[in-house]
Amino acid sequence: MLGPGGTVFMVNDNVRYGGEEVPVDLILSDLARSFGLAVERIWTLPRGKGNSSQQMSAYGRSELRKCVYQWRKPAPGAGSIARGRQGK
C-alpha cells in the first residue's frame, strides 16, 4: 500500500498490436491519475525495444518507446500537480 507522499517508479514498454503502436506509458499514467496519483515524470529511455517477430513479419521492424514512470500519492491537503510527459 502506498502512503501519502509515497512515490512509485515503474519501467514499461509500449507495444504494437495489429501494426498500431499502443502508448502504454500514456494509458497507464492516465489510469494512475484517475486513482489520485500525480504523474511526476515519464522518462523515455534512449534505447527502445523492437516489436515481436509476428508483428515484424507482417509490418516490418519498428522501435517502440521504453519508459520509466514516476508517480506520487499527494500528501493530505497538498494539491495534485500533474507535470505531464517529460523526456525524449
C-alpha positions in Angstrom: 0.0 0.0 0.0 1.3 3.4 -0.9 1.2 6.0 1.9 0.6 9.8 1.4 3.6 11.4 -0.1 4.9 8.0 -1.4 6.4 7.5 -4.8 6.1 4.8 -7.4 8.7 4.0 -10.0 7.9 1.6 -12.8 9.6 0.5 -16.1 7.5 -0.5 -19.0 7.5 -0.7 -22.8 4.9 0.4 -25.4 3.6 -2.4 -27.6 2.4 -2.8 -31.2 -0.9 -4.6 -31.9 -2.2 -5.2 -35.4 0.5 -2.9 -36.7 -0.6 0.0 -34.4 1.5 1.3 -31.6 -0.3 1.2 -28.2 1.1 4.1 -26.0 1.2 2.1 -22.7 3.1 4.8 -21.0 0.4 7.4 -21.5 -2.5 4.9 -20.9 -1.0 3.8 -17.5 -0.3 7.4 -16.5 -3.9 8.4 -17.2 -5.0 5.4 -15.1 -2.7 6.5 -12.3 -4.2 10.0 -12.4 -7.7 8.5 -12.2 -6.6 6.8 -8.9 -5.4 10.1 -7.5 -1.7 9.8 -8.2 0.3 12.8 -9.6 2.4 12.0 -12.7 5.7 13.5 -11.7 7.8 12.3 -14.8 7.9 9.9 -17.7 11.4 9.4 -18.8 11.9 7.9 -22.3 15.0 5.6 -22.3 17.5 6.3 -25.1 17.1 2.8 -26.5 13.6 1.4 -27.2 12.6 -2.2 -28.0 11.7 -3.9 -31.2 8.3 -5.4 -31.9 7.6 -9.1 -31.8 8.6 -11.5 -34.6 4.9 -12.0 -35.5 4.5 -8.2 -35.9 7.8 -7.9 -37.8 6.8 -10.4 -40.5 3.6 -8.5 -41.2 4.5 -4.9 -40.5 8.3 -4.7 -40.5 10.6 -3.7 -37.6 9.8 -0.6 -35.7 11.4 0.6 -32.4 9.0 1.3 -29.6 9.4 3.6 -26.6 10.6 2.1 -23.3 9.9 4.4 -20.3 10.4 4.9 -16.6 7.4 6.4 -14.8 7.4 8.4 -11.5 4.1 8.7 -9.8 3.4 10.3 -6.4 0.5 10.0 -4.0 -0.1 13.5 -2.7 0.0 14.2 1.0 -3.3 15.2 2.6 -4.1 18.8 1.8 -1.4 19.0 -0.9 -2.5 19.9 -4.4 -2.1 17.3 -7.1 0.2 18.7 -9.8 0.4 16.6 -13.0 3.5 17.8 -14.7 2.9 15.9 -17.9 5.2 13.9 -20.1 8.9 14.6 -20.0 11.8 13.0 -21.7 12.9 12.4 -25.2 
